[in-house]
Amino acid sequence: MRRHIIGTLFLCNKPASTFSPLSKFTSEELRLLSSFTHQIAIAIENHQLNNSIHSIFIDYIKSISAALDARDAYTHGHSKRVATYSVGIGRELGLTPGELEFIELSSTIHDIGKIGISSDILNKPGRLSDEEFKIIQSHPHKGSKILEPMSRLSVLMPGVRNHHERYDGKGYPDGLMGDDIHLIARIISIADTYDAMTSDRVYRKGLSKEIACQEIEKCAGTQFDPNLTTMFLTYINQYRENEIIKADHKPDTAILLQA
Protein backbone atom coordinates (compact mmCIF):
# COMPACT_ATOMS: atom_id res chain seq x y z
CA MET A 1 0.00 0.00 0.00
CA ARG A 2 1.69 3.22 -1.19
CA ARG A 3 4.94 1.28 -1.69
CA HIS A 4 4.77 -0.23 1.80
CA ILE A 5 4.18 -3.93 2.37
CA ILE A 6 1.43 -4.39 4.95
CA GLY A 7 0.91 -8.13 4.56
CA THR A 8 1.48 -11.25 2.47
CA LEU A 9 -1.08 -13.47 0.77
CA PHE A 10 0.37 -16.95 0.25
CA LEU A 11 -1.30 -19.43 -2.12
CA CYS A 12 -0.19 -23.00 -2.82
CA ASN A 13 -1.36 -26.50 -3.87
CA LYS A 14 -3.62 -25.19 -6.58
CA PRO A 15 -6.07 -27.96 -7.65
CA ALA A 16 -6.63 -28.49 -11.37
CA SER A 17 -10.15 -27.88 -12.61
CA THR A 18 -12.13 -27.68 -15.86
CA PHE A 19 -11.77 -23.92 -15.84
CA SER A 20 -8.06 -23.98 -14.91
CA PRO A 21 -6.51 -27.33 -15.84
CA LEU A 22 -2.91 -26.29 -15.03
CA SER A 23 -1.48 -26.84 -11.54
CA LYS A 24 0.34 -23.51 -11.85
CA PHE A 25 -1.35 -20.12 -11.71
CA THR A 26 -1.92 -18.57 -15.10
CA SER A 27 -1.02 -14.93 -15.82
CA GLU A 28 -4.73 -14.09 -15.82
CA GLU A 29 -5.20 -15.68 -12.42
CA LEU A 30 -2.18 -13.80 -11.07
CA ARG A 31 -3.62 -10.52 -12.35
CA LEU A 32 -6.89 -11.37 -10.61
CA LEU A 33 -5.04 -12.17 -7.38
CA SER A 34 -3.06 -8.92 -7.66
CA SER A 35 -6.30 -6.99 -7.91
CA PHE A 36 -7.69 -8.95 -4.96
CA THR A 37 -4.67 -8.20 -2.75
CA HIS A 38 -4.98 -4.51 -3.61
CA GLN A 39 -8.56 -4.54 -2.29
CA ILE A 40 -7.40 -6.37 0.84
CA ALA A 41 -4.72 -3.72 1.39
CA ILE A 42 -7.31 -0.94 1.14
CA ALA A 43 -9.58 -2.74 3.60
CA ILE A 44 -6.73 -3.24 6.08
CA GLU A 45 -5.67 0.40 5.84
CA ASN A 46 -9.25 1.59 6.34
CA HIS A 47 -9.54 -0.64 9.38
CA GLN A 48 -6.31 0.79 10.81
CA LEU A 49 -7.52 4.35 10.18
CA ASN A 50 -10.84 3.60 11.88
CA ASN A 51 -8.98 2.19 14.87
CA SER A 52 -6.83 5.33 15.05
CA ILE A 53 -9.89 7.59 14.90
CA HIS A 54 -11.60 5.49 17.58
CA SER A 55 -8.51 5.74 19.83
CA ILE A 56 -8.45 9.52 19.38
CA PHE A 57 -12.17 9.61 20.27
CA ILE A 58 -11.58 7.58 23.45
CA ASP A 59 -8.63 9.79 24.46
CA TYR A 60 -10.76 12.89 23.85
CA ILE A 61 -13.50 11.65 26.16
CA LYS A 62 -11.01 10.73 28.88
CA SER A 63 -9.40 14.18 28.59
CA ILE A 64 -12.80 15.84 29.06
CA SER A 65 -13.41 13.64 32.10
CA ALA A 66 -10.02 14.55 33.60
CA ALA A 67 -10.75 18.25 33.04
CA LEU A 68 -14.11 17.88 34.80
CA ASP A 69 -12.61 16.12 37.79
CA ALA A 70 -9.89 18.76 38.02
CA ARG A 71 -12.54 21.50 38.35
CA ASP A 72 -14.21 19.81 41.30
CA ALA A 73 -11.60 19.41 44.02
CA TYR A 74 -13.86 17.27 46.20
CA THR A 75 -14.76 14.60 43.63
CA HIS A 76 -11.40 13.98 41.98
CA GLY A 77 -11.49 10.60 40.22
CA HIS A 78 -15.29 10.47 40.47
CA SER A 79 -15.90 9.87 36.75
CA LYS A 80 -13.33 7.08 36.60
CA ARG A 81 -14.82 5.31 39.61
CA VAL A 82 -18.37 5.65 38.27
CA ALA A 83 -17.16 4.15 34.98
CA THR A 84 -15.57 1.22 36.87
CA TYR A 85 -18.77 0.50 38.82
CA SER A 86 -20.97 0.92 35.73
CA VAL A 87 -18.90 -1.53 33.68
CA GLY A 88 -19.03 -3.94 36.63
CA ILE A 89 -22.83 -3.89 36.53
CA GLY A 90 -22.70 -4.38 32.76
CA ARG A 91 -20.54 -7.47 33.19
CA GLU A 92 -23.03 -8.89 35.68
CA LEU A 93 -25.71 -8.37 33.01
CA GLY A 94 -23.59 -10.32 30.50
CA LEU A 95 -23.26 -7.43 28.05
CA THR A 96 -20.96 -7.67 25.02
CA PRO A 97 -17.52 -5.95 24.90
CA GLY A 98 -18.96 -3.30 22.58
CA GLU A 99 -21.83 -2.59 24.98
CA LEU A 100 -19.41 -2.44 27.92
CA GLU A 101 -17.31 0.11 26.07
CA PHE A 102 -20.44 2.18 25.42
CA ILE A 103 -21.23 2.07 29.16
CA GLU A 104 -17.67 3.09 30.03
CA LEU A 105 -17.72 6.07 27.67
CA SER A 106 -21.17 7.21 28.79
CA SER A 107 -20.33 7.01 32.48
CA THR A 108 -16.92 8.63 32.00
CA ILE A 109 -18.57 11.71 30.51
CA HIS A 110 -21.85 11.68 32.48
CA ASP A 111 -21.07 14.94 34.33
CA ILE A 112 -19.93 16.95 31.30
CA GLY A 113 -22.68 19.49 32.02
CA LYS A 114 -20.74 20.64 35.09
CA ILE A 115 -18.47 22.49 32.67
CA GLY A 116 -21.23 25.11 32.57
CA ILE A 117 -21.42 25.49 36.37
CA SER A 118 -19.35 27.97 38.38
CA SER A 119 -16.33 26.59 40.24
CA ASP A 120 -17.47 28.57 43.29
CA ILE A 121 -20.55 26.36 43.49
CA LEU A 122 -18.74 23.12 42.61
CA ASN A 123 -16.05 23.75 45.23
CA LYS A 124 -18.17 25.41 47.90
CA PRO A 125 -16.80 24.27 51.31
CA GLY A 126 -20.22 23.64 52.83
CA ARG A 127 -23.79 22.72 52.04
CA LEU A 128 -25.40 24.31 49.01
CA SER A 129 -28.31 26.74 49.23
CA ASP A 130 -31.58 25.81 47.51
CA GLU A 131 -30.73 28.10 44.60
CA GLU A 132 -27.23 26.65 44.26
CA PHE A 133 -28.64 23.12 44.39
CA LYS A 134 -31.01 23.99 41.52
CA ILE A 135 -28.00 25.16 39.52
CA ILE A 136 -26.22 21.85 40.22
CA GLN A 137 -29.37 20.01 39.14
CA SER A 138 -29.18 21.76 35.76
CA HIS A 139 -25.99 19.89 34.77
CA PRO A 140 -27.77 16.95 33.00
CA HIS A 141 -29.65 19.42 30.79
CA LYS A 142 -26.49 21.44 30.17
CA GLY A 143 -24.63 18.24 29.30
CA SER A 144 -27.22 17.20 26.73
CA LYS A 145 -26.99 20.65 25.13
CA ILE A 146 -23.22 20.29 24.88
CA LEU A 147 -23.50 16.88 23.20
CA GLU A 148 -26.40 17.75 20.90
CA PRO A 149 -24.36 19.27 18.03
CA MET A 150 -21.60 16.63 18.25
CA SER A 151 -22.66 13.76 16.00
CA ARG A 152 -20.14 11.29 17.40
CA LEU A 153 -20.76 12.18 21.04
CA SER A 154 -24.54 12.56 20.82
CA VAL A 155 -24.96 8.75 21.10
CA LEU A 156 -23.85 9.15 24.74
CA MET A 157 -26.81 11.45 25.41
CA PRO A 158 -28.99 9.04 27.50
CA GLY A 159 -26.34 8.50 30.17
CA VAL A 160 -25.51 12.21 30.32
CA ARG A 161 -29.07 13.59 30.37
CA ASN A 162 -30.92 10.96 32.39
CA HIS A 163 -28.55 9.59 35.06
CA HIS A 164 -30.53 11.51 37.73
CA GLU A 165 -33.89 10.07 36.75
CA ARG A 166 -35.56 7.84 39.35
CA TYR A 167 -37.22 4.47 38.75
CA ASP A 168 -40.41 5.81 40.40
CA GLY A 169 -40.54 8.82 38.07
CA LYS A 170 -39.56 11.46 40.66
CA GLY A 171 -36.15 12.25 39.16
CA TYR A 172 -34.98 14.98 36.81
CA PRO A 173 -34.78 16.54 34.23
CA ASP A 174 -37.48 14.61 32.33
CA GLY A 175 -39.36 12.74 35.07
CA LEU A 176 -38.97 9.40 33.26
CA MET A 177 -40.15 6.20 34.97
CA GLY A 178 -39.10 2.54 34.99
CA ASP A 179 -37.91 1.06 31.72
CA ASP A 180 -38.60 4.35 29.94
CA ILE A 181 -35.25 5.39 31.42
CA HIS A 182 -32.44 4.17 29.15
CA LEU A 183 -30.56 1.15 30.56
CA ILE A 184 -27.28 3.10 30.51
CA ALA A 185 -28.81 5.90 32.61
CA ARG A 186 -30.26 3.39 35.10
CA ILE A 187 -26.83 1.79 35.49
CA ILE A 188 -24.99 5.09 35.91
CA SER A 189 -27.58 6.26 38.45
CA ILE A 190 -26.61 3.46 40.85
CA ALA A 191 -22.86 3.80 40.28
CA ASP A 192 -22.99 7.59 40.62
CA THR A 193 -24.98 7.48 43.87
CA TYR A 194 -22.74 4.85 45.42
CA ASP A 195 -19.60 6.85 44.68
CA ALA A 196 -21.21 10.06 45.96
CA MET A 197 -22.12 8.36 49.25
CA THR A 198 -18.69 6.80 49.80
CA SER A 199 -16.67 9.92 48.86
CA ASP A 200 -15.52 12.44 51.47
CA ARG A 201 -16.73 16.05 51.40
CA VAL A 202 -15.51 19.08 53.36
CA TYR A 203 -18.76 19.07 55.35
CA ARG A 204 -19.04 15.30 55.88
CA LYS A 205 -17.14 12.03 55.91
CA GLY A 206 -18.00 9.47 53.23
CA LEU A 207 -20.17 6.55 54.27
CA SER A 208 -18.65 3.11 54.67
CA LYS A 209 -19.11 0.75 51.74
CA GLU A 210 -21.36 -1.48 53.85
CA ILE A 211 -23.74 1.33 54.80
CA ALA A 212 -23.75 2.70 51.25
CA CYS A 213 -24.76 -0.73 49.95
CA GLN A 214 -27.56 -0.91 52.52
CA GLU A 215 -28.85 2.49 51.35
CA ILE A 216 -28.71 1.40 47.70
CA GLU A 217 -30.66 -1.75 48.58
CA LYS A 218 -33.30 0.28 50.48
CA CYS A 219 -33.90 2.41 47.39
CA ALA A 220 -34.44 -0.53 45.01
CA GLY A 221 -37.76 -0.08 43.23
CA THR A 222 -38.04 3.62 44.13
CA GLN A 223 -34.84 5.40 43.13
CA PHE A 224 -33.16 2.46 41.38
CA ASP A 225 -34.06 -0.38 39.02
CA PRO A 226 -34.47 -3.38 41.40
CA ASN A 227 -32.90 -5.85 38.97
CA LEU A 228 -29.86 -3.63 38.40
CA THR A 229 -29.60 -3.05 42.15
CA THR A 230 -29.19 -6.80 42.67
CA MET A 231 -26.57 -6.90 39.91
CA PHE A 232 -24.70 -3.99 41.48
CA LEU A 233 -24.66 -5.51 44.98
CA THR A 234 -23.37 -8.80 43.56
CA TYR A 235 -20.64 -6.96 41.69
CA ILE A 236 -19.61 -4.56 44.49
CA ASN A 237 -19.30 -7.39 47.03
CA GLN A 238 -16.93 -9.20 44.66
CA TYR A 239 -15.09 -5.92 44.02
CA ARG A 240 -14.60 -5.36 47.75
CA GLU A 241 -13.44 -8.95 48.26
CA ASN A 242 -10.84 -8.47 45.53
CA GLU A 243 -9.63 -5.27 47.25
CA ILE A 244 -9.23 -7.20 50.53
CA ILE A 245 -7.32 -9.99 48.76
CA LYS A 246 -4.99 -7.43 47.15
CA ALA A 247 -4.42 -5.73 50.50
CA ASP A 248 -3.63 -9.08 52.18
CA HIS A 249 -1.04 -9.83 49.50
CA LYS A 250 0.52 -6.36 49.48
CA PRO A 251 4.32 -6.61 50.03
CA ASP A 252 5.74 -5.18 53.26
CA THR A 253 7.03 -1.68 52.44
CA ALA A 254 9.84 -1.92 54.99
CA ILE A 255 11.11 -5.14 53.42
CA LEU A 256 11.01 -3.52 49.96
CA LEU A 257 12.96 -0.51 51.21
CA GLN A 258 15.56 -2.72 52.82
CA ALA A 259 15.91 -4.71 49.59
KEKE-3310 file (N, C-alpha, C; in steps of 0.2 Angstrom, whole numbers, plus 5000, padded with zeros to 4 digits):
npx = (5004:5004:5018:5022:5024:5011:5007:5006:5000:4998:4998:4995:4997:4988:4973:4969:4956:4941:4940:4953:4965:4978:4991:4999:4998:4989:4994:4983:4976:4985:4984:4972:4972:4982:4974:4965:4972:4976:4963:4962:4972:4968:4956:4962:4970:4960:4953:4963:4964:4952:4953:4962:4956:4945:4953:4958:4946:4942:4952:4950:4937:4941:4950:4942:4934:4945:4947:4935:4935:4946:4941:4932:4937:4933:4928:4938:4943:4931:4923:4930:4929:4915:4913:4920:4912:4900:4903:4906:4893:4887:4895:4890:4877:4880:4884:4890:4907:4907:4896:4899:4910:4903:4895:4906:4911:4900:4897:4909:4909:4898:4895:4898:4890:4893:4903:4898:4895:4898:4914:4914:4903:4904:4915:4911:4914:4905:4887:4875:4865:4847:4845:4858:4858:4849:4855:4866:4858:4855:4864:4863:4854:4862:4873:4867:4864:4877:4882:4873:4876:4886:4890:4896:4897:4884:4878:4880:4871:4859:4865:4871:4861:4850:4854:4851:4838:4824:4818:4805:4799:4801:4813:4825:4830:4818:4808:4806:4801:4803:4807:4807:4817:4833:4843:4857:4857:4850:4860:4871:4865:4865:4878:4884:4877:4882:4896:4895:4890:4900:4911:4922:4918:4920:4911:4907:4910:4913:4902:4903:4907:4899:4887:4883:4880:4869:4860:4858:4852:4840:4834:4830:4818:4812:4821:4830:4832:4826:4831:4844:4850:4851:4861:4871:4875:4879:4890:4898:4901:4909:4920:4924:4929:4940:4948:4951:4958:4969:4975:4979:4989:4998:5015:5027:5031:5043:5051:5053:5060:5072:5077)
npy = (4994:5010:5009:5002:4987:4978:4966:4949:4938:4921:4908:4891:4874:4872:4866:4857:4861:4861:4873:4879:4870:4869:4866:4876:4894:4904:4918:4926:4923:4927:4941:4943:4939:4949:4960:4957:4957:4970:4976:4970:4976:4990:4988:4984:4995:5005:4999:5001:5015:5018:5012:5021:5033:5030:5028:5040:5047:5040:5044:5058:5059:5054:5064:5075:5071:5070:5084:5089:5082:5089:5102:5100:5100:5091:5079:5072:5060:5055:5052:5042:5032:5030:5025:5013:5006:5006:4998:4986:4982:4981:4970:4960:4959:4952:4959:4963:4965:4977:4984:4986:4995:5006:5009:5012:5024:5032:5033:5039:5052:5057:5068:5080:5091:5099:5107:5119:5125:5136:5137:5141:5136:5122:5120:5124:5125:5119:5116:5117:5131:5132:5138:5136:5123:5120:5125:5116:5105:5107:5102:5090:5093:5104:5096:5088:5098:5102:5090:5089:5095:5087:5075:5062:5061:5062:5050:5047:5053:5048:5043:5054:5064:5058:5052:5056:5052:5044:5028:5028:5038:5051:5058:5069:5077:5075:5067:5054:5036:5020:5007:5016:5024:5025:5010:5012:5025:5021:5012:5020:5029:5021:5018:5031:5036:5028:5031:5044:5043:5037:5045:5057:5073:5091:5095:5083:5066:5052:5039:5022:5007:4997:5003:5011:5002:4996:5007:5009:4997:4999:5008:5001:4999:5011:5023:5016:5004:4989:4976:4979:4984:4973:4966:4976:4975:4962:4963:4973:4968:4957:4965:4972:4961:4957:4968:4967:4955:4959:4968:4960:4953:4963:4968:4970:4986:4990:4979:4980:4992:4990:4980)
npz = (5000:4995:4992:5003:5011:5018:5022:5018:5005:5004:4992:4988:4982:4971:4965:4950:4938:4928:4923:4925:4921:4923:4935:4939:4943:4931:4920:4920:4931:4941:4939:4943:4956:4960:4959:4969:4981:4982:4985:4997:5004:5004:5012:5024:5028:5029:5040:5050:5050:5055:5068:5073:5073:5082:5094:5096:5098:5110:5119:5119:5125:5138:5142:5143:5154:5164:5164:5169:5182:5188:5190:5200:5216:5226:5221:5215:5203:5202:5190:5184:5194:5194:5181:5182:5191:5184:5172:5179:5183:5171:5166:5175:5170:5158:5146:5130:5124:5116:5120:5134:5132:5127:5139:5147:5141:5141:5155:5159:5154:5160:5168:5161:5159:5170:5166:5163:5175:5189:5197:5210:5215:5213:5221:5233:5251:5260:5264:5250:5245:5242:5230:5224:5223:5214:5203:5202:5199:5186:5178:5170:5160:5154:5150:5140:5130:5127:5120:5110:5097:5093:5083:5084:5098:5103:5104:5116:5124:5132:5144:5149:5150:5158:5170:5182:5184:5192:5196:5200:5194:5200:5197:5189:5173:5166:5172:5169:5170:5177:5165:5154:5156:5149:5149:5151:5158:5169:5175:5177:5186:5198:5201:5201:5212:5223:5223:5226:5239:5246:5245:5252:5259:5262:5271:5277:5281:5270:5268:5275:5264:5267:5273:5263:5253:5259:5259:5245:5243:5250:5242:5231:5218:5220:5219:5212:5198:5202:5198:5192:5204:5212:5203:5205:5218:5219:5211:5218:5230:5226:5221:5232:5240:5231:5233:5246:5246:5238:5247:5257:5251:5249:5247:5261:5265:5272:5270:5256:5255:5262:5254)
capx = (5000:5008:5025:5024:5021:5007:5005:5007:4995:5002:4993:4999:4993:4982:4970:4967:4949:4939:4941:4960:4967:4985:4993:5002:4993:4990:4995:4976:4974:4989:4982:4966:4975:4985:4969:4962:4977:4975:4957:4963:4976:4963:4952:4966:4972:4954:4952:4968:4962:4946:4955:4966:4951:4942:4957:4958:4939:4942:4957:4946:4932:4945:4953:4936:4933:4950:4946:4929:4937:4951:4937:4929:4942:4931:4926:4943:4943:4924:4921:4933:4926:4908:4914:4922:4906:4895:4906:4905:4886:4887:4897:4885:4871:4882:4884:4895:4912:4905:4891:4903:4913:4898:4894:4912:4911:4894:4898:4915:4907:4891:4895:4900:4887:4896:4908:4894:4893:4903:4918:4913:4897:4906:4920:4909:4916:4899:4881:4873:4858:4842:4846:4864:4857:4845:4860:4869:4853:4854:4870:4861:4852:4868:4877:4864:4865:4884:4883:4868:4878:4892:4887:4899:4896:4877:4875:4881:4866:4855:4868:4872:4855:4845:4857:4847:4831:4822:4814:4798:4797:4802:4819:4825:4826:4813:4803:4805:4799:4805:4810:4807:4824:4838:4847:4864:4856:4849:4866:4875:4862:4867:4886:4885:4875:4886:4902:4894:4889:4907:4917:4922:4916:4922:4906:4905:4914:4910:4899:4907:4904:4893:4881:4881:4876:4862:4856:4856:4847:4833:4831:4828:4811:4810:4826:4834:4830:4828:4836:4851:4852:4854:4867:4877:4877:4883:4897:4902:4904:4915:4925:4927:4933:4946:4952:4954:4963:4975:4978:4982:4995:5003:5022:5029:5035:5049:5056:5055:5065:5078:5080)
capy = (5000:5016:5006:4999:4980:4978:4959:4944:4933:4915:4903:4885:4868:4874:4860:4858:4861:4862:4880:4880:4863:4869:4866:4882:4899:4907:4925:4930:4922:4931:4947:4943:4939:4955:4965:4955:4959:4977:4977:4968:4981:4995:4986:4984:5002:5008:4997:5004:5022:5018:5011:5027:5038:5027:5029:5048:5048:5038:5049:5064:5058:5054:5071:5079:5068:5073:5091:5089:5081:5094:5107:5099:5097:5086:5073:5070:5053:5052:5049:5035:5027:5028:5021:5006:5002:5005:4992:4980:4981:4978:4963:4956:4958:4948:4963:4962:4970:4984:4987:4988:5001:5011:5010:5015:5030:5036:5035:5043:5059:5058:5075:5085:5097:5103:5112:5126:5127:5140:5133:5143:5132:5116:5119:5127:5121:5118:5114:5122:5134:5129:5140:5133:5116:5120:5126:5109:5100:5109:5099:5085:5097:5107:5091:5086:5103:5101:5084:5089:5096:5083:5069:5056:5061:5063:5044:5046:5057:5045:5043:5061:5068:5055:5048:5058:5050:5039:5022:5029:5044:5057:5061:5075:5083:5073:5064:5047:5031:5013:5005:5022:5027:5021:5006:5015:5030:5017:5009:5025:5031:5017:5019:5038:5037:5024:5034:5050:5042:5034:5050:5062:5080:5095:5095:5076:5060:5047:5033:5016:5004:4993:5007:5014:4996:4995:5012:5007:4991:5001:5012:4997:5000:5018:5027:5012:4998:4983:4971:4982:4985:4966:4965:4980:4972:4956:4965:4977:4963:4954:4970:4973:4955:4958:4974:4964:4950:4963:4971:4955:4951:4968:4967:4974:4992:4990:4974:4982:4997:4986:4976)
capz = (5000:4994:4992:5009:5012:5025:5023:5012:5004:5001:4989:4986:4981:4967:4962:4943:4937:4921:4921:4925:4921:4925:4942:4941:4941:4925:4921:4921:4938:4945:4938:4947:4963:4962:4960:4975:4986:4982:4989:5004:5007:5006:5018:5030:5029:5032:5047:5054:5051:5059:5074:5075:5074:5088:5099:5097:5101:5117:5122:5119:5131:5144:5143:5145:5160:5168:5165:5174:5189:5190:5192:5206:5220:5231:5218:5210:5201:5202:5184:5183:5198:5191:5175:5184:5194:5179:5168:5183:5183:5164:5166:5178:5165:5153:5140:5125:5124:5113:5125:5140:5130:5127:5146:5150:5138:5144:5162:5160:5153:5162:5172:5157:5160:5175:5163:5163:5182:5192:5201:5216:5217:5213:5226:5239:5257:5264:5260:5245:5246:5238:5223:5221:5222:5208:5198:5201:5196:5179:5174:5165:5154:5151:5147:5134:5126:5124:5116:5104:5090:5091:5080:5087:5105:5104:5106:5124:5127:5137:5151:5152:5152:5162:5175:5189:5184:5197:5194:5202:5190:5203:5196:5184:5171:5162:5175:5166:5175:5175:5159:5150:5157:5146:5153:5153:5163:5175:5177:5180:5192:5204:5201:5203:5219:5227:5223:5230:5246:5249:5244:5257:5257:5267:5277:5279:5280:5266:5271:5273:5259:5269:5274:5256:5250:5263:5257:5239:5243:5252:5237:5225:5216:5221:5216:5207:5195:5207:5195:5192:5211:5213:5200:5207:5225:5218:5208:5222:5235:5223:5220:5239:5241:5228:5236:5253:5244:5236:5252:5261:5247:5247:5250:5266:5262:5275:5267:5250:5256:5264:5248)
cpx = (5004:5016:5027:5020:5017:5005:5006:5002:4998:4997:4998:4994:4987:4979:4968:4959:4948:4941:4949:4963:4975:4986:4996:4997:4995:4991:4988:4974:4978:4987:4976:4968:4978:4979:4965:4966:4977:4969:4958:4967:4972:4959:4956:4968:4966:4952:4957:4967:4957:4948:4959:4961:4947:4946:4958:4951:4939:4946:4954:4941:4936:4948:4948:4934:4938:4949:4941:4931:4942:4947:4934:4934:4940:4928:4931:4943:4936:4921:4924:4930:4919:4908:4916:4916:4901:4897:4905:4898:4884:4889:4893:4879:4873:4882:4890:4901:4911:4900:4894:4907:4909:4896:4900:4912:4906:4895:4904:4914:4900:4890:4897:4897:4889:4901:4904:4892:4899:4907:4917:4907:4900:4911:4918:4911:4910:4893:4879:4866:4854:4843:4853:4863:4853:4850:4864:4864:4852:4859:4868:4858:4857:4872:4874:4864:4872:4885:4878:4871:4884:4889:4890:4898:4889:4874:4876:4876:4862:4858:4870:4866:4850:4848:4855:4840:4830:4817:4806:4795:4798:4809:4819:4830:4819:4807:4801:4804:4801:4809:4810:4814:4829:4842:4854:4863:4854:4855:4870:4872:4864:4874:4887:4883:4880:4893:4901:4893:4896:4912:4916:4921:4919:4918:4904:4910:4910:4907:4904:4903:4898:4887:4879:4877:4869:4857:4854:4851:4840:4830:4829:4820:4808:4815:4829:4830:4831:4832:4843:4854:4855:4861:4873:4879:4881:4890:4901:4905:4910:4921:4928:4931:4940:4951:4955:4959:4970:4979:4982:4988:5000:5009:5023:5033:5042:5054:5058:5060:5072:5081:5083)
cpy = (5006:5014:5004:4992:4980:4971:4955:4939:4927:4910:4897:4879:4869:4868:4862:4857:4861:4869:4882:4874:4863:4869:4872:4888:4903:4915:4929:4929:4926:4938:4948:4943:4946:4961:4964:4958:4967:4979:4976:4974:4988:4994:4986:4991:5006:5006:5000:5011:5022:5017:5017:5032:5036:5029:5036:5050:5046:5043:5056:5064:5058:5060:5076:5077:5071:5080:5093:5088:5086:5100:5107:5096:5091:5080:5071:5062:5050:5049:5043:5030:5025:5024:5014:5002:5001:4999:4986:4978:4978:4971:4958:4954:4954:4952:4961:4967:4977:4987:4989:4994:5007:5013:5014:5023:5035:5038:5040:5051:5061:5065:5080:5091:5102:5108:5119:5128:5131:5136:5135:5138:5125:5114:5122:5123:5121:5116:5119:5125:5131:5131:5137:5126:5115:5121:5119:5104:5101:5105:5094:5088:5101:5102:5089:5091:5103:5096:5085:5090:5092:5076:5063:5056:5061:5056:5042:5050:5054:5045:5049:5065:5065:5051:5050:5056:5045:5034:5024:5035:5051:5061:5067:5073:5081:5069:5057:5042:5024:5012:5011:5025:5022:5017:5009:5020:5026:5014:5014:5028:5028:5019:5026:5039:5034:5028:5041:5049:5040:5039:5055:5069:5084:5095:5089:5071:5055:5041:5027:5012:4999:4997:5009:5008:4995:5001:5011:5002:4994:5005:5008:4998:5007:5022:5023:5006:4992:4978:4973:4983:4978:4965:4970:4977:4966:4958:4969:4973:4959:4959:4972:4967:4955:4963:4971:4959:4954:4966:4966:4952:4957:4967:4972:4980:4992:4985:4977:4988:4995:4983:4982)
cpz = (5000:4995:4998:5009:5019:5026:5017:5012:5001:4999:4987:4985:4977:4964:4954:4943:4930:4918:4921:4926:4923:4932:4944:4939:4935:4926:4922:4928:4943:4945:4943:4954:4965:4963:4967:4981:4987:4986:4996:5008:5009:5012:5025:5033:5032:5039:5052:5055:5056:5067:5077:5077:5081:5094:5101:5100:5109:5121:5124:5125:5138:5146:5146:5153:5166:5169:5170:5181:5192:5193:5199:5211:5225:5228:5213:5209:5201:5196:5182:5187:5196:5185:5177:5187:5189:5174:5172:5183:5176:5163:5169:5174:5159:5146:5136:5126:5122:5117:5131:5138:5130:5134:5149:5148:5141:5151:5164:5159:5155:5166:5167:5157:5166:5173:5164:5170:5185:5197:5208:5219:5218:5219:5233:5246:5262:5260:5255:5247:5241:5230:5220:5219:5215:5202:5196:5197:5188:5175:5169:5159:5150:5147:5140:5128:5123:5119:5110:5098:5088:5089:5083:5094:5107:5106:5113:5128:5133:5144:5154:5154:5157:5168:5182:5189:5189:5194:5195:5198:5194:5202:5191:5179:5168:5165:5172:5172:5172:5169:5153:5150:5154:5151:5155:5158:5170:5179:5181:5186:5199:5206:5204:5210:5224:5228:5227:5237:5250:5248:5250:5255:5263:5273:5280:5277:5275:5270:5270:5268:5261:5270:5267:5253:5253:5260:5250:5238:5245:5247:5231:5224:5217:5217:5210:5204:5200:5204:5195:5199:5213:5210:5203:5214:5224:5216:5214:5228:5233:5223:5227:5241:5238:5231:5243:5251:5242:5242:5257:5258:5246:5251:5256:5264:5265:5272:5260:5250:5258:5258:5243)
residu = (MET:ARG:ARG:HIS:ILE:ILE:GLY:THR:LEU:PHE:LEU:CYS:ASN:LYS:PRO:ALA:SER:THR:PHE:SER:PRO:LEU:SER:LYS:PHE:THR:SER:GLU:GLU:LEU:ARG:LEU:LEU:SER:SER:PHE:THR:HIS:GLN:ILE:ALA:ILE:ALA:ILE:GLU:ASN:HIS:GLN:LEU:ASN:ASN:SER:ILE:HIS:SER:ILE:PHE:ILE:ASP:TYR:ILE:LYS:SER:ILE:SER:ALA:ALA:LEU:ASP:ALA:ARG:ASP:ALA:TYR:THR:HIS:GLY:HIS:SER:LYS:ARG:VAL:ALA:THR:TYR:SER:VAL:GLY:ILE:GLY:ARG:GLU:LEU:GLY:LEU:THR:PRO:GLY:GLU:LEU:GLU:PHE:ILE:GLU:LEU:SER:SER:THR:ILE:HIS:ASP:ILE:GLY:LYS:ILE:GLY:ILE:SER:SER:ASP:ILE:LEU:ASN:LYS:PRO:GLY:ARG:LEU:SER:ASP:GLU:GLU:PHE:LYS:ILE:ILE:GLN:SER:HIS:PRO:HIS:LYS:GLY:SER:LYS:ILE:LEU:GLU:PRO:MET:SER:ARG:LEU:SER:VAL:LEU:MET:PRO:GLY:VAL:ARG:ASN:HIS:HIS:GLU:ARG:TYR:ASP:GLY:LYS:GLY:TYR:PRO:ASP:GLY:LEU:MET:GLY:ASP:ASP:ILE:HIS:LEU:ILE:ALA:ARG:ILE:ILE:SER:ILE:ALA:ASP:THR:TYR:ASP:ALA:MET:THR:SER:ASP:ARG:VAL:TYR:ARG:LYS:GLY:LEU:SER:LYS:GLU:ILE:ALA:CYS:GLN:GLU:ILE:GLU:LYS:CYS:ALA:GLY:THR:GLN:PHE:ASP:PRO:ASN:LEU:THR:THR:MET:PHE:LEU:THR:TYR:ILE:ASN:GLN:TYR:ARG:GLU:ASN:GLU:ILE:ILE:LYS:ALA:ASP:HIS:LYS:PRO:ASP:THR:ALA:ILE:LEU:LEU:GLN:ALA)
# end
